[in-house]
């Protein structure tokens, strides 16, 4: 799963409750960053 947010990465709970299979993208992000996040999730982490 890829999560895109206007909030900063430090708003993610410290306990990692989003899980290991979640890629977080803070807006604004580039197409290259989106592609890398998608590839990481599709490759399993």
PDBQT receptor file of N, H, CA, C and O in Angstrom, charges set to zero:
ATOM      1  N   UNK A   1       0.842  -1.159   0.000  1.00  0.00    +0.000 N 
ATOM      2  CA  UNK A   1       0.000   0.000   0.000  1.00  0.00    +0.000 C 
ATOM      3  C   UNK A   1       0.898   1.235   0.000  1.00  0.00    +0.000 C 
ATOM      4  O   UNK A   1       1.917   1.290   0.689  1.00  0.00    +0.000 OA
ATOM      5  N   UNK A   2       0.497   2.201  -0.777  1.00  0.00    +0.000 N 
ATOM      6  H   UNK A   2      -0.330   2.156  -1.337  1.00  0.00    +0.000 HD
ATOM      7  CA  UNK A   2       1.199   3.478  -0.809  1.00  0.00    +0.000 C 
ATOM      8  C   UNK A   2       0.272   4.527  -0.201  1.00  0.00    +0.000 C 
ATOM      9  O   UNK A   2      -0.881   4.663  -0.611  1.00  0.00    +0.000 OA
ATOM     10  N   UNK A   3       0.785   5.264   0.777  1.00  0.00    +0.000 N 
ATOM     11  H   UNK A   3       1.721   5.154   1.111  1.00  0.00    +0.000 HD
ATOM     12  CA  UNK A   3       0.014   6.308   1.434  1.00  0.00    +0.000 C 
ATOM     13  C   UNK A   3       0.646   7.647   1.083  1.00  0.00    +0.000 C 
ATOM     14  O   UNK A   3       1.841   7.855   1.293  1.00  0.00    +0.000 OA
ATOM     15  N   UNK A   4      -0.167   8.554   0.547  1.00  0.00    +0.000 N 
ATOM     16  H   UNK A   4      -1.138   8.385   0.377  1.00  0.00    +0.000 HD
ATOM     17  CA  UNK A   4       0.303   9.906   0.243  1.00  0.00    +0.000 C 
ATOM     18  C   UNK A   4      -0.434  10.862   1.166  1.00  0.00    +0.000 C 
ATOM     19  O   UNK A   4      -1.651  10.775   1.330  1.00  0.00    +0.000 OA
ATOM     20  N   UNK A   5       0.322  11.778   1.767  1.00  0.00    +0.000 N 
ATOM     21  H   UNK A   5       1.311  11.849   1.634  1.00  0.00    +0.000 HD
ATOM     22  CA  UNK A   5      -0.265  12.695   2.730  1.00  0.00    +0.000 C 
ATOM     23  C   UNK A   5       0.363  14.075   2.625  1.00  0.00    +0.000 C 
ATOM     24  O   UNK A   5       1.528  14.226   2.259  1.00  0.00    +0.000 OA
ATOM     25  N   UNK A   6      -0.422  15.050   2.948  1.00  0.00    +0.000 N 
ATOM     26  H   UNK A   6      -1.369  14.927   3.246  1.00  0.00    +0.000 HD
ATOM     27  CA  UNK A   6       0.089  16.405   3.041  1.00  0.00    +0.000 C 
ATOM     28  C   UNK A   6       0.791  16.657   4.360  1.00  0.00    +0.000 C 
ATOM     29  O   UNK A   6       1.427  17.695   4.546  1.00  0.00    +0.000 OA
ATOM     30  N   UNK A   7       0.674  15.710   5.274  1.00  0.00    +0.000 N 
ATOM     31  H   UNK A   7       0.158  14.867   5.123  1.00  0.00    +0.000 HD
ATOM     32  CA  UNK A   7       1.322  15.821   6.576  1.00  0.00    +0.000 C 
ATOM     33  C   UNK A   7       2.744  15.280   6.504  1.00  0.00    +0.000 C 
ATOM     34  O   UNK A   7       3.053  14.446   5.653  1.00  0.00    +0.000 OA
ATOM     35  N   UNK A   8       3.592  15.745   7.378  1.00  0.00    +0.000 N 
ATOM     36  H   UNK A   8       3.341  16.422   8.070  1.00  0.00    +0.000 HD
ATOM     37  CA  UNK A   8       4.989  15.308   7.418  1.00  0.00    +0.000 C 
ATOM     38  C   UNK A   8       5.104  13.872   7.913  1.00  0.00    +0.000 C 
ATOM     39  O   UNK A   8       4.221  13.362   8.604  1.00  0.00    +0.000 OA
ATOM     40  N   UNK A   9       6.206  13.234   7.548  1.00  0.00    +0.000 N 
ATOM     41  H   UNK A   9       6.923  13.648   6.988  1.00  0.00    +0.000 HD
ATOM     42  CA  UNK A   9       6.443  11.849   7.932  1.00  0.00    +0.000 C 
ATOM     43  C   UNK A   9       6.425  11.658   9.445  1.00  0.00    +0.000 C 
ATOM     44  O   UNK A   9       6.047  10.592   9.930  1.00  0.00    +0.000 OA
ATOM     45  N   UNK A  10       6.829  12.678  10.191  1.00  0.00    +0.000 N 
ATOM     46  H   UNK A  10       7.136  13.545   9.797  1.00  0.00    +0.000 HD
ATOM     47  CA  UNK A  10       6.894  12.532  11.644  1.00  0.00    +0.000 C 
ATOM     48  C   UNK A  10       5.511  12.472  12.301  1.00  0.00    +0.000 C 
ATOM     49  O   UNK A  10       5.413  12.344  13.521  1.00  0.00    +0.000 OA
ATOM     50  N   UNK A  11       4.447  12.562  11.504  1.00  0.00    +0.000 N 
ATOM     51  H   UNK A  11       4.526  12.666  10.513  1.00  0.00    +0.000 HD
ATOM     52  CA  UNK A  11       3.110  12.397  12.057  1.00  0.00    +0.000 C 
ATOM     53  C   UNK A  11       2.693  10.936  12.106  1.00  0.00    +0.000 C 
ATOM     54  O   UNK A  11       1.653  10.607  12.676  1.00  0.00    +0.000 OA
ATOM     55  N   UNK A  12       3.495  10.056  11.515  1.00  0.00    +0.000 N 
ATOM     56  H   UNK A  12       4.341  10.323  11.052  1.00  0.00    +0.000 HD
ATOM     57  CA  UNK A  12       3.213   8.623  11.571  1.00  0.00    +0.000 C 
ATOM     58  C   UNK A  12       3.473   8.147  12.990  1.00  0.00    +0.000 C 
ATOM     59  O   UNK A  12       4.475   8.527  13.596  1.00  0.00    +0.000 OA
ATOM     60  N   UNK A  13       2.587   7.325  13.524  1.00  0.00    +0.000 N 
ATOM     61  H   UNK A  13       1.773   7.017  13.032  1.00  0.00    +0.000 HD
ATOM     62  CA  UNK A  13       2.804   6.817  14.879  1.00  0.00    +0.000 C 
ATOM     63  C   UNK A  13       4.158   6.126  15.019  1.00  0.00    +0.000 C 
ATOM     64  O   UNK A  13       4.569   5.366  14.142  1.00  0.00    +0.000 OA
ATOM     65  N   UNK A  14       4.836   6.390  16.109  1.00  0.00    +0.000 N 
ATOM     66  H   UNK A  14       4.503   7.007  16.822  1.00  0.00    +0.000 HD
ATOM     67  CA  UNK A  14       6.177   5.847  16.340  1.00  0.00    +0.000 C 
ATOM     68  C   UNK A  14       6.186   4.329  16.432  1.00  0.00    +0.000 C 
ATOM     69  O   UNK A  14       7.227   3.703  16.231  1.00  0.00    +0.000 OA
ATOM     70  N   UNK A  15       5.036   3.728  16.733  1.00  0.00    +0.000 N 
ATOM     71  H   UNK A  15       4.190   4.236  16.896  1.00  0.00    +0.000 HD
ATOM     72  CA  UNK A  15       4.995   2.271  16.859  1.00  0.00    +0.000 C 
ATOM     73  C   UNK A  15       4.946   1.564  15.510  1.00  0.00    +0.000 C 
ATOM     74  O   UNK A  15       4.878   0.336  15.455  1.00  0.00    +0.000 OA
ATOM     75  N   UNK A  16       4.980   2.335  14.417  1.00  0.00    +0.000 N 
ATOM     76  H   UNK A  16       5.035   3.333  14.462  1.00  0.00    +0.000 HD
ATOM     77  CA  UNK A  16       4.986   1.738  13.091  1.00  0.00    +0.000 C 
ATOM     78  C   UNK A  16       3.669   1.104  12.704  1.00  0.00    +0.000 C 
ATOM     79  O   UNK A  16       3.643   0.144  11.934  1.00  0.00    +0.000 OA
ATOM     80  N   UNK A  17       2.588   1.623  13.221  1.00  0.00    +0.000 N 
ATOM     81  H   UNK A  17       2.609   2.403  13.847  1.00  0.00    +0.000 HD
ATOM     82  CA  UNK A  17       1.293   0.997  13.001  1.00  0.00    +0.000 C 
ATOM     83  C   UNK A  17       0.841   0.997  11.544  1.00  0.00    +0.000 C 
ATOM     84  O   UNK A  17      -0.141   0.338  11.203  1.00  0.00    +0.000 OA
ATOM     85  N   UNK A  18       1.538   1.720  10.692  1.00  0.00    +0.000 N 
ATOM     86  H   UNK A  18       2.335   2.255  10.969  1.00  0.00    +0.000 HD
ATOM     87  CA  UNK A  18       1.219   1.631   9.269  1.00  0.00    +0.000 C 
ATOM     88  C   UNK A  18       1.681   0.300   8.680  1.00  0.00    +0.000 C 
ATOM     89  O   UNK A  18       1.149  -0.143   7.662  1.00  0.00    +0.000 OA
ATOM     90  N   UNK A  19       2.647  -0.328   9.298  1.00  0.00    +0.000 N 
ATOM     91  H   UNK A  19       3.079   0.032  10.125  1.00  0.00    +0.000 HD
ATOM     92  CA  UNK A  19       3.102  -1.635   8.847  1.00  0.00    +0.000 C 
ATOM     93  C   UNK A  19       4.274  -1.561   7.892  1.00  0.00    +0.000 C 
ATOM     94  O   UNK A  19       4.554  -0.521   7.295  1.00  0.00    +0.000 OA
ATOM     95  N   UNK A  20       4.940  -2.670   7.765  1.00  0.00    +0.000 N 
ATOM     96  H   UNK A  20       4.712  -3.515   8.250  1.00  0.00    +0.000 HD
ATOM     97  CA  UNK A  20       6.142  -2.738   6.935  1.00  0.00    +0.000 C 
ATOM     98  C   UNK A  20       5.826  -2.674   5.446  1.00  0.00    +0.000 C 
ATOM     99  O   UNK A  20       6.673  -2.265   4.652  1.00  0.00    +0.000 OA
ATOM    100  N   UNK A  21       4.616  -3.073   5.059  1.00  0.00    +0.000 N 
ATOM    101  H   UNK A  21       3.928  -3.405   5.704  1.00  0.00    +0.000 HD
ATOM    102  CA  UNK A  21       4.256  -3.116   3.649  1.00  0.00    +0.000 C 
ATOM    103  C   UNK A  21       3.651  -1.802   3.156  1.00  0.00    +0.000 C 
ATOM    104  O   UNK A  21       2.997  -1.768   2.114  1.00  0.00    +0.000 OA
ATOM    105  N   UNK A  22       3.869  -0.732   3.902  1.00  0.00    +0.000 N 
ATOM    106  H   UNK A  22       4.400  -0.760   4.749  1.00  0.00    +0.000 HD
ATOM    107  CA  UNK A  22       3.304   0.565   3.546  1.00  0.00    +0.000 C 
ATOM    108  C   UNK A  22       4.423   1.529   3.194  1.00  0.00    +0.000 C 
ATOM    109  O   UNK A  22       5.363   1.722   3.965  1.00  0.00    +0.000 OA
ATOM    110  N   UNK A  23       4.308   2.130   2.019  1.00  0.00    +0.000 N 
ATOM    111  H   UNK A  23       3.545   1.973   1.392  1.00  0.00    +0.000 HD
ATOM    112  CA  UNK A  23       5.246   3.179   1.614  1.00  0.00    +0.000 C 
ATOM    113  C   UNK A  23       4.551   4.515   1.849  1.00  0.00    +0.000 C 
ATOM    114  O   UNK A  23       3.421   4.714   1.402  1.00  0.00    +0.000 OA
ATOM    115  N   UNK A  24       5.215   5.423   2.541  1.00  0.00    +0.000 N 
ATOM    116  H   UNK A  24       6.133   5.261   2.904  1.00  0.00    +0.000 HD
ATOM    117  CA  UNK A  24       4.649   6.726   2.852  1.00  0.00    +0.000 C 
ATOM    118  C   UNK A  24       5.297   7.781   1.970  1.00  0.00    +0.000 C 
ATOM    119  O   UNK A  24       6.523   7.871   1.900  1.00  0.00    +0.000 OA
ATOM    120  N   UNK A  25       4.480   8.573   1.302  1.00  0.00    +0.000 N 
ATOM    121  H   UNK A  25       3.484   8.499   1.359  1.00  0.00    +0.000 HD
ATOM    122  CA  UNK A  25       4.963   9.684   0.487  1.00  0.00    +0.000 C 
ATOM    123  C   UNK A  25       4.366  10.974   1.025  1.00  0.00    +0.000 C 
ATOM    124  O   UNK A  25       3.146  11.113   1.113  1.00  0.00    +0.000 OA
ATOM    125  N   UNK A  26       5.223  11.911   1.381  1.00  0.00    +0.000 N 
ATOM    126  H   UNK A  26       6.214  11.798   1.310  1.00  0.00    +0.000 HD
ATOM    127  CA  UNK A  26       4.747  13.226   1.805  1.00  0.00    +0.000 C 
ATOM    128  C   UNK A  26       4.619  14.103   0.563  1.00  0.00    +0.000 C 
ATOM    129  O   UNK A  26       5.519  14.141  -0.277  1.00  0.00    +0.000 OA
ATOM    130  N   UNK A  27       3.503  14.800   0.456  1.00  0.00    +0.000 N 
ATOM    131  H   UNK A  27       2.773  14.769   1.138  1.00  0.00    +0.000 HD
ATOM    132  CA  UNK A  27       3.304  15.705  -0.679  1.00  0.00    +0.000 C 
ATOM    133  C   UNK A  27       4.124  16.960  -0.470  1.00  0.00    +0.000 C 
ATOM    134  O   UNK A  27       4.282  17.380   0.677  1.00  0.00    +0.000 OA
ATOM    135  N   UNK A  28       4.638  17.563  -1.471  1.00  0.00    +0.000 N 
ATOM    136  H   UNK A  28       4.511  17.222  -2.403  1.00  0.00    +0.000 HD
ATOM    137  CA  UNK A  28       4.614  17.111  -2.855  1.00  0.00    +0.000 C 
ATOM    138  C   UNK A  28       5.692  16.060  -3.098  1.00  0.00    +0.000 C 
ATOM    139  O   UNK A  28       6.744  16.079  -2.458  1.00  0.00    +0.000 OA
ATOM    140  N   UNK A  29       5.430  15.159  -4.010  1.00  0.00    +0.000 N 
ATOM    141  H   UNK A  29       4.576  15.143  -4.530  1.00  0.00    +0.000 HD
ATOM    142  CA  UNK A  29       6.412  14.144  -4.376  1.00  0.00    +0.000 C 
ATOM    143  C   UNK A  29       6.531  14.106  -5.895  1.00  0.00    +0.000 C 
ATOM    144  O   UNK A  29       5.625  14.524  -6.616  1.00  0.00    +0.000 OA
ATOM    145  N   UNK A  30       7.653  13.602  -6.357  1.00  0.00    +0.000 N 
ATOM    146  H   UNK A  30       8.388  13.262  -5.770  1.00  0.00    +0.000 HD
ATOM    147  CA  UNK A  30       7.897  13.532  -7.796  1.00  0.00    +0.000 C 
ATOM    148  C   UNK A  30       7.376  12.198  -8.339  1.00  0.00    +0.000 C 
ATOM    149  O   UNK A  30       7.101  11.270  -7.580  1.00  0.00    +0.000 OA
ATOM    150  N   UNK A  31       7.250  12.122  -9.642  1.00  0.00    +0.000 N 
ATOM    151  H   UNK A  31       7.473  12.876 -10.260  1.00  0.00    +0.000 HD
ATOM    152  CA  UNK A  31       6.849  10.864 -10.270  1.00  0.00    +0.000 C 
ATOM    153  C   UNK A  31       7.882   9.774 -10.012  1.00  0.00    +0.000 C 
ATOM    154  O   UNK A  31       7.531   8.602  -9.871  1.00  0.00    +0.000 OA
ATOM    155  N   UNK A  32       9.153  10.157  -9.951  1.00  0.00    +0.000 N 
ATOM    156  H   UNK A  32       9.438  11.109 -10.066  1.00  0.00    +0.000 HD
ATOM    157  CA  UNK A  32      10.205   9.173  -9.649  1.00  0.00    +0.000 C 
ATOM    158  C   UNK A  32      10.043   8.616  -8.239  1.00  0.00    +0.000 C 
ATOM    159  O   UNK A  32      10.232   7.419  -8.023  1.00  0.00    +0.000 OA
ATOM    160  N   UNK A  33       9.695   9.467  -7.280  1.00  0.00    +0.000 N 
ATOM    161  H   UNK A  33       9.541  10.440  -7.455  1.00  0.00    +0.000 HD
ATOM    162  CA  UNK A  33       9.470   9.004  -5.908  1.00  0.00    +0.000 C 
ATOM    163  C   UNK A  33       8.252   8.080  -5.838  1.00  0.00    +0.000 C 
ATOM    164  O   UNK A  33       8.274   7.075  -5.129  1.00  0.00    +0.000 OA
ATOM    165  N   UNK A  34       7.197   8.420  -6.569  1.00  0.00    +0.000 N 
ATOM    166  H   UNK A  34       7.179   9.238  -7.145  1.00  0.00    +0.000 HD
ATOM    167  CA  UNK A  34       6.007   7.579  -6.610  1.00  0.00    +0.000 C 
ATOM    168  C   UNK A  34       6.338   6.226  -7.237  1.00  0.00    +0.000 C 
ATOM    169  O   UNK A  34       5.936   5.183  -6.721  1.00  0.00    +0.000 OA
ATOM    170  N   UNK A  35       7.062   6.247  -8.335  1.00  0.00    +0.000 N 
ATOM    171  H   UNK A  35       7.389   7.094  -8.754  1.00  0.00    +0.000 HD
ATOM    172  CA  UNK A  35       7.441   5.002  -9.001  1.00  0.00    +0.000 C 
ATOM    173  C   UNK A  35       8.290   4.128  -8.083  1.00  0.00    +0.000 C 
ATOM    174  O   UNK A  35       8.100   2.913  -8.035  1.00  0.00    +0.000 OA
ATOM    175  N   UNK A  36       9.221   4.733  -7.359  1.00  0.00    +0.000 N 
ATOM    176  H   UNK A  36       9.375   5.720  -7.397  1.00  0.00    +0.000 HD
ATOM    177  CA  UNK A  36      10.074   3.972  -6.444  1.00  0.00    +0.000 C 
ATOM    178  C   UNK A  36       9.253   3.376  -5.306  1.00  0.00    +0.000 C 
ATOM    179  O   UNK A  36       9.493   2.237  -4.904  1.00  0.00    +0.000 OA
ATOM    180  N   UNK A  37       8.295   4.124  -4.786  1.00  0.00    +0.000 N 
ATOM    181  H   UNK A  37       8.100   5.049  -5.113  1.00  0.00    +0.000 HD
ATOM    182  CA  UNK A  37       7.442   3.623  -3.712  1.00  0.00    +0.000 C 
ATOM    183  C   UNK A  37       6.585   2.461  -4.204  1.00  0.00    +0.000 C 
ATOM    184  O   UNK A  37       6.452   1.449  -3.515  1.00  0.00    +0.000 OA
ATOM    185  N   UNK A  38       6.007   2.604  -5.386  1.00  0.00    +0.000 N 
ATOM    186  H   UNK A  38       6.115   3.426  -5.945  1.00  0.00    +0.000 HD
ATOM    187  CA  UNK A  38       5.208   1.521  -5.956  1.00  0.00    +0.000 C 
ATOM    188  C   UNK A  38       6.051   0.274  -6.193  1.00  0.00    +0.000 C 
ATOM    189  O   UNK A  38       5.622  -0.841  -5.899  1.00  0.00    +0.000 OA
ATOM    190  N   UNK A  39       7.253   0.472  -6.727  1.00  0.00    +0.000 N 
ATOM    191  H   UNK A  39       7.601   1.378  -6.965  1.00  0.00    +0.000 HD
ATOM    192  CA  UNK A  39       8.140  -0.666  -6.984  1.00  0.00    +0.000 C 
ATOM    193  C   UNK A  39       8.506  -1.366  -5.672  1.00  0.00    +0.000 C 
ATOM    194  O   UNK A  39       8.525  -2.596  -5.615  1.00  0.00    +0.000 OA
ATOM    195  N   UNK A  40       8.794  -0.607  -4.633  1.00  0.00    +0.000 N 
ATOM    196  H   UNK A  40       8.779   0.392  -4.679  1.00  0.00    +0.000 HD
ATOM    197  CA  UNK A  40       9.150  -1.191  -3.335  1.00  0.00    +0.000 C 
ATOM    198  C   UNK A  40       8.007  -2.035  -2.774  1.00  0.00    +0.000 C 
ATOM    199  O   UNK A  40       8.228  -3.127  -2.252  1.00  0.00    +0.000 OA
ATOM    200  N   UNK A  41       6.779  -1.513  -2.888  1.00  0.00    +0.000 N 
ATOM    201  H   UNK A  41       6.600  -0.626  -3.313  1.00  0.00    +0.000 HD
ATOM    202  CA  UNK A  41       5.618  -2.250  -2.381  1.00  0.00    +0.000 C 
ATOM    203  C   UNK A  41       5.384  -3.510  -3.214  1.00  0.00    +0.000 C 
ATOM    204  O   UNK A  41       5.126  -4.582  -2.668  1.00  0.00    +0.000 OA
ATOM    205  N   UNK A  42       5.475  -3.377  -4.517  1.00  0.00    +0.000 N 
ATOM    206  H   UNK A  42       5.685  -2.505  -4.961  1.00  0.00    +0.000 HD
ATOM    207  CA  UNK A  42       5.267  -4.549  -5.385  1.00  0.00    +0.000 C 
ATOM    208  C   UNK A  42       6.332  -5.609  -5.189  1.00  0.00    +0.000 C 
ATOM    209  O   UNK A  42       6.070  -6.801  -5.350  1.00  0.00    +0.000 OA
ATOM    210  N   UNK A  43       7.541  -5.171  -4.839  1.00  0.00    +0.000 N 
ATOM    211  H   UNK A  43       7.754  -4.203  -4.709  1.00  0.00    +0.000 HD
ATOM    212  CA  UNK A  43       8.641  -6.114  -4.598  1.00  0.00    +0.000 C 
ATOM    213  C   UNK A  43       8.603  -6.716  -3.192  1.00  0.00    +0.000 C 
ATOM    214  O   UNK A  43       9.413  -7.578  -2.853  1.00  0.00    +0.000 OA
ATOM    215  N   UNK A  44       7.660  -6.255  -2.388  1.00  0.00    +0.000 N 
ATOM    216  H   UNK A  44       7.001  -5.555  -2.664  1.00  0.00    +0.000 HD
ATOM    217  CA  UNK A  44       7.496  -6.845  -1.060  1.00  0.00    +0.000 C 
ATOM    218  C   UNK A  44       8.167  -6.084   0.055  1.00  0.00    +0.000 C 
ATOM    219  O   UNK A  44       8.414  -6.656   1.117  1.00  0.00    +0.000 OA
ATOM    220  N   UNK A  45       8.465  -4.845  -0.136  1.00  0.00    +0.000 N 
ATOM    221  H   UNK A  45       8.264  -4.380  -0.999  1.00  0.00    +0.000 HD
ATOM    222  CA  UNK A  45       8.970  -4.090   0.997  1.00  0.00    +0.000 C 
ATOM    223  C   UNK A  45      10.137  -3.271   0.696  1.00  0.00    +0.000 C 
ATOM    224  O   UNK A  45      10.655  -2.587   1.579  1.00  0.00    +0.000 OA
TER     225      UNK A  45
